[in-house]
Amino acid sequence: MIKTLLNLSHVDEGLTHCVHDIRLTFAELSITVHSNEAMLLAGLADYYRSYLKTNTSVTSSLNLYVIEQSAVGDDLDWLEVPREAGKQGRKEGFLDVADGRWIKKFKTGMAFLQRTEKAIAVGPCAANLAQIINFINNQFLNHYLRQGFTLGHASGFSVKGEVTAIAAGSGGGKSTLMLRCLEKTERDFLTNDRILLKKTEQGTSAIGLAKLPRVNPGTLLHSDRLRHILPESRQDMLCQIPRNELWSLEEKYDVQIEDNYGENRVQLAGNLARLIMLDWSLDSSEPTQIERVNLLQQADVIEGLRKRPGPFYQDKDGAFTDLNAIDSVAHYVSELENVDVYRLTGKIDFDRAYDLIATLDQP
């Protein structure tokens, strides 16, 4: 059991108890997760099952360690991680150590050692599987950010390798709209909340994050396909909540694409063909409509796409960047030079938005 986080020799000794392992492959990146708890790895295998069927050649690999035990490090003087605009409360802290950084999740007690080799998660891991998944996915993000990709805040789907991304600030409806779009069987799930993009000579490459949609109950309640995820008693309670309150209710549920939309409906990469920015409102009385955007004249439209890499990001030299650093709007505009950008306005109407997006598929 690890008793102190700042003695790294002691921490590394704890890795010897991680006698179980599982190999996860995400496109060209392979991550072997080692743990002292076999059932935790079984949970990860089930979560990532749609991502374990790719035949892409692996070019990079790393090892990650997940240690199940009681929380540790609560007594340390953590520096606070700045939060996104509009978000309140103390969520994360960090402490830099030799060749790495500890990140502490205050609510759950989990602690994560981010470093280029042998990254570690320690604490009540089984009770916080979602945070273990996020930690694994941060290694995936680091891998591509080091190759010059830019991080975006967006959901997305793919049709024969052509990607449509849907972006907005948190709570803007991008996950709900993306799932609504998957009702068209030709569309495959690409990403729920993060997208990596990079301009190339062939266009703009897009890579989705290997994370299932994690949505609020309103999304499930208004979907015939997904309503079953909510217990019937919870459905009855939610039906009594006013629409505005239901929209803002934070209560997350995972949506397993393979179970709910069928097999082979998950992709990780493609060419970014279009970006749809959500600029609609519950309070609007205007009809839902979509319009083409010229980014050279309306660059601020894509503000909701911008995303900070966050405290887990290490550059290719292993250095941590300024936690407040974020690429400029001009940088995003440049990366989107080959992408058709649209703006969805008016009242929030997912059925109408579905129909409007379908028109973009037509030649």
C-alpha positions in Angstrom: 0.0 0.0 0.0 1.3 3.4 -0.9 1.4 5.7 2.2 3.0 8.8 0.8 3.0 10.3 -2.7 6.1 12.4 -2.5 8.6 9.6 -2.0 8.7 8.3 -5.5 10.9 5.3 -4.7 8.3 4.2 -2.2 5.6 4.7 -4.9 7.5 2.7 -7.5 7.8 -0.2 -5.0 4.0 -0.3 -4.9 4.0 -1.2 -8.6 5.3 -4.6 -7.9 1.9 -5.6 -6.6 0.3 -4.9 -10.0 0.4 -8.6 -11.1 -2.6 -8.4 -13.5 -2.6 -6.7 -16.8 -4.7 -5.9 -19.9 -3.5 -4.6 -23.3 -5.7 -1.9 -24.9 -5.1 -0.8 -28.5 -6.3 2.5 -29.8 -5.3 2.8 -33.5 -1.5 3.1 -33.5 -1.1 3.4 -29.7 -1.0 0.4 -27.4 -1.5 0.9 -23.6 -0.9 -2.0 -21.2 -2.7 -1.4 -17.9 -1.3 -3.2 -14.8 -3.2 -3.5 -11.6 -3.4 -5.2 -8.2 -7.2 -5.7 -8.9 -8.2 -8.1 -11.7 -11.9 -7.1 -11.6 -11.0 -3.5 -12.3 -9.3 -4.6 -15.5 -12.3 -6.6 -16.5 -14.4 -3.5 -16.1 -12.0 -1.6 -18.5 -12.1 -4.5 -21.0 -15.9 -4.3 -21.1 -15.9 -0.5 -21.4 -13.5 -0.4 -24.3 -14.8 -3.5 -26.1 -15.8 -1.5 -29.2 -12.2 -0.2 -29.5 -10.5 -3.5 -29.3 -11.3 -4.7 -32.8 -9.0 -2.5 -34.9 -6.3 -4.0 -37.1 -4.1 -0.9 -37.3 -0.4 -1.5 -36.8 0.8 -0.4 -33.4 3.7 2.1 -33.6 3.8 3.3 -30.0 3.2 1.6 -26.6 3.3 2.5 -22.9 2.6 1.1 -19.5 0.1 2.5 -17.0 -0.4 1.3 -13.4 -3.7 1.3 -11.4 -3.4 0.6 -7.7 -6.6 -0.1 -5.7 -6.3 1.1 -2.1 -7.6 3.8 0.2 -7.1 7.5 -0.7 -3.7 9.0 0.0 -2.3 12.5 -0.1 -5.2 14.4 1.3 -3.0 16.3 3.7 -0.6 17.7 1.1 -0.6 21.4 0.0 -2.1 21.0 -3.4 -1.9 23.9 -5.9 -5.3 24.5 -7.5 -6.0 23.7 -11.1 -7.8 26.6 -12.8 -11.3 25.7 -14.1 -13.1 26.5 -17.3 -15.0 29.7 -17.4 -18.3 29.5 -15.6 -17.4 26.5 -13.5 -17.3 26.8 -9.8 -15.8 24.8 -6.9 -12.5 23.2 -6.1 -12.1 20.2 -8.4 -8.4 19.3 -8.9 -5.1 20.1 -7.4 -1.5 19.4 -8.6 2.0 19.1 -7.3 5.1 18.8 -9.6 7.7 16.2 -8.7 10.8 14.9 -10.4 9.9 14.0 -14.0 6.2 14.1 -13.4 3.2 15.7 -11.7 0.6 14.4 -9.2 -3.0 15.4 -9.9 -5.5 15.1 -7.1 -9.2 14.7 -7.5 -10.7 16.3 -4.4 -14.2 14.8 -4.6 -13.1 11.1 -5.0 -9.7 11.2 -3.3 -8.0 9.7 -6.4 -4.4 10.7 -7.2 -2.7 10.4 -10.5 1.0 10.5 -11.3 1.4 11.9 -14.8 4.8 11.1 -16.3 6.1 9.9 -19.7 6.9 6.4 -18.4 4.9 4.3 -15.8 2.0 6.7 -15.2 0.1 5.7 -12.0 -3.4 6.0 -10.6 -3.8 5.3 -6.9 -6.8 5.3 -4.6 -10.4 3.9 -4.6 -10.1 3.1 -8.3 -12.9 0.5 -8.6 -15.4 3.0 -7.3 -14.2 5.6 -9.8 -13.7 3.7 -13.0 -14.7 6.8 -15.0 -11.6 8.6 -13.7 -9.4 5.7 -14.6 -10.8 5.8 -18.1 -10.1 9.5 -18.3 -6.5 8.9 -17.2 -6.0 6.3 -19.9 -7.5 8.6 -22.4 -5.2 11.5 -21.3 -2.3 9.3 -22.4 -4.0 9.0 -25.8 -4.5 12.7 -26.0 -0.8 13.4 -25.1 0.3 11.0 -27.8 -1.4 13.0 -30.5 -0.9 16.5 -29.1 2.8 15.8 -29.2 2.4 15.1 -32.9 1.0 18.6 -33.5 -2.7 17.9 -33.3 -5.0 20.5 -31.8 -7.6 19.7 -29.1 -11.2 20.6 -29.7 -14.3 20.5 -27.5 -16.8 18.7 -29.8 -18.8 15.5 -30.4 -18.8 13.9 -33.8 -19.9 11.2 -36.2 -18.4 9.7 -39.3 -19.8 8.6 -42.7 -17.4 6.5 -44.7 -14.4 8.4 -43.2 -15.9 11.8 -43.6 -16.4 13.4 -40.1 -19.0 15.9 -39.0 -18.1 17.6 -35.7 -20.6 19.3 -33.4 -19.3 21.9 -31.0 -20.6 24.1 -28.2 -19.8 25.1 -24.7 -20.6 22.6 -21.9 -24.4 21.9 -21.7 -24.9 23.1 -25.3 -26.5 19.9 -26.5 -23.7 18.5 -28.7 -23.8 15.0 -27.2 -27.6 14.8 -27.5 -27.5 16.0 -31.1 -24.7 13.6 -32.0 -26.6 10.7 -30.6 -29.8 11.8 -32.4 -27.7 11.8 -35.7 -26.7 8.2 -35.1 -30.3 7.2 -35.8 -29.1 7.3 -39.4 -27.4 3.9 -39.7 -24.8 5.1 -42.2 -23.3 7.2 -39.5 -20.7 5.9 -37.0 -19.8 7.3 -33.6 -16.5 9.1 -33.5 -16.4 11.1 -30.3 -18.6 12.5 -27.5 -16.7 15.5 -26.1 -13.1 15.8 -27.4 -11.7 15.8 -30.9 -8.1 16.1 -32.2 -7.6 17.9 -35.5 -4.7 18.7 -37.8 -4.5 20.4 -41.2 -2.6 18.3 -43.8 -2.1 18.5 -47.5 -5.0 16.1 -47.9 -7.5 18.1 -45.7 -8.0 18.2 -42.0 -7.4 14.9 -40.0 -9.8 14.2 -37.2 -9.3 11.8 -34.3 -11.9 11.0 -31.8 -11.3 10.2 -28.1 -11.9 6.5 -27.1 -14.6 7.4 -24.7 -18.3 6.5 -24.7 -21.0 9.2 -24.6 -21.6 10.2 -21.0 -24.9 12.1 -21.0 -27.4 13.7 -18.6 -30.9 12.1 -18.0 -32.8 14.5 -20.3 -30.9 13.0 -23.3 -32.0 9.5 -22.3 -35.6 10.4 -21.4 -36.4 11.9 -24.8 -34.8 9.0 -26.8 -36.9 5.9 -27.6 -33.7 4.0 -28.1 -31.9 5.1 -24.9 -34.7 5.6 -22.4 -34.2 2.0 -21.0 -30.9 3.1 -19.5 -32.9 5.0 -16.9 -34.7 3.0 -14.2 -38.5 3.3 -14.6 -38.9 5.0 -11.2 -36.3 7.6 -12.3 -38.1 8.2 -15.6 -41.4 9.0 -13.7 -39.6 11.5 -11.5 -37.8 13.2 -14.4 -41.1 13.6 -16.3 -42.3 15.9 -13.5 -39.3 18.3 -13.8 -39.6 21.5 -15.9 -37.7 21.5 -19.2 -35.2 24.2 -18.1 -34.4 22.3 -14.9 -34.1 18.9 -16.7 -31.7 20.5 -19.3 -29.3 21.7 -16.5 -29.5 18.5 -14.4 -26.0 17.0 -13.9 -26.5 13.2 -13.6 -24.2 11.2 -15.9 -24.9 7.9 -17.6 -22.7 6.0 -20.1 -24.1 5.0 -23.4 -22.5 1.9 -24.8 -22.7 2.3 -28.6 -22.3 -1.3 -29.4 -25.3 -2.3 -27.2 -27.6 0.5 -28.3 -26.8 1.2 -31.9 -25.3 -2.1 -33.1 -21.9 -3.6 -33.8 -19.2 -1.9 -35.9 -20.6 1.6 -35.3 -17.5 3.1 -33.7 -14.6 4.8 -35.6 -11.5 6.6 -34.2 -10.4 8.7 -37.1 -11.4 10.3 -40.4 -11.3 13.5 -42.5 -13.0 16.5 -40.9 -15.5 17.6 -43.6 -17.7 19.9 -41.6 -18.0 21.6 -38.2 -21.4 22.7 -36.8 -21.4 25.2 -34.0 -24.4 25.2 -31.8 -25.7 28.7 -31.0 -29.3 27.9 -30.1 -31.3 28.5 -27.0 -34.1 27.1 -24.9 -35.5 30.6 -24.6 -35.5 31.4 -28.3 -38.8 31.6 -30.2 -37.0 31.7 -33.6 -37.2 28.6 -35.8 -34.1 26.3 -35.8 -32.0 27.0 -38.8 -28.5 26.4 -40.1 -26.2 28.8 -42.0 -22.8 28.7 -43.5 -20.0 30.6 -41.7 -17.1 32.4 -43.3 -14.4 32.2 -40.6 -12.3 34.9 -42.1 -15.2 37.3 -41.2 -16.7 35.5 -38.2 -13.8 33.8 -36.4 -15.4 34.3 -33.0 -18.2 31.7 -33.9 -15.8 28.9 -33.1 -15.0 30.0 -29.6 -16.8 27.0 -28.1 -14.5 24.6 -30.0 -11.4 25.8 -28.2 -10.1 23.6 -25.3 -7.2 23.7 -22.9 -5.1 20.6 -22.8 -5.3 20.6 -19.0 -3.0 19.5 -16.2 -2.2 16.0 -17.6 -0.5 17.3 -20.7 3.2 16.8 -21.1 4.9 17.9 -24.3 7.4 15.7 -26.2 10.2 16.7 -23.9 8.2 15.7 -20.8 7.6 19.4 -19.7 4.2 20.6 -18.4 2.8 23.7 -20.1 1.0 26.7 -18.5 -2.3 25.4 -17.2 -4.1 28.5 -18.6 -2.5 28.0 -22.1 -4.9 27.6 -25.0 -4.4 27.9 -28.7 -5.7 31.2 -30.3 -8.8 31.5 -32.3 -6.5 32.3 -35.3 -4.8 29.0 -34.8 -8.1 27.1 -34.9 -9.2 29.1 -38.0 -6.0 28.0 -39.7 -6.5 24.3 -38.9 -10.1 24.5 -40.2 -9.1 26.1 -43.5 -10.3 23.0 -45.5 -13.5 22.5 -43.4 -17.0 23.7 -44.1 -18.3 25.5 -40.9 -21.9 26.0 -40.1 -23.9 27.7 -37.3 -27.1 26.3 -35.9 -29.3 29.0 -34.4 -32.9 29.6 -33.1 -34.7 27.4 -30.6 -33.4 24.0 -29.5 -35.1 21.4 -31.6 -33.2 18.2 -32.1 -35.6 16.7 -34.6 -35.4 19.8 -36.8 -31.6 19.9 -36.4 -31.4 16.3 -37.5 -33.3 17.2 -40.7 -31.1 20.2 -41.4 -27.9 18.2 -41.0 -29.3 15.6 -43.3 -29.5 18.3 -46.0 -25.7 18.8 -45.7 -25.1 15.2 -46.7 -26.7 15.9 -50.1 -24.5 16.9 -53.0 
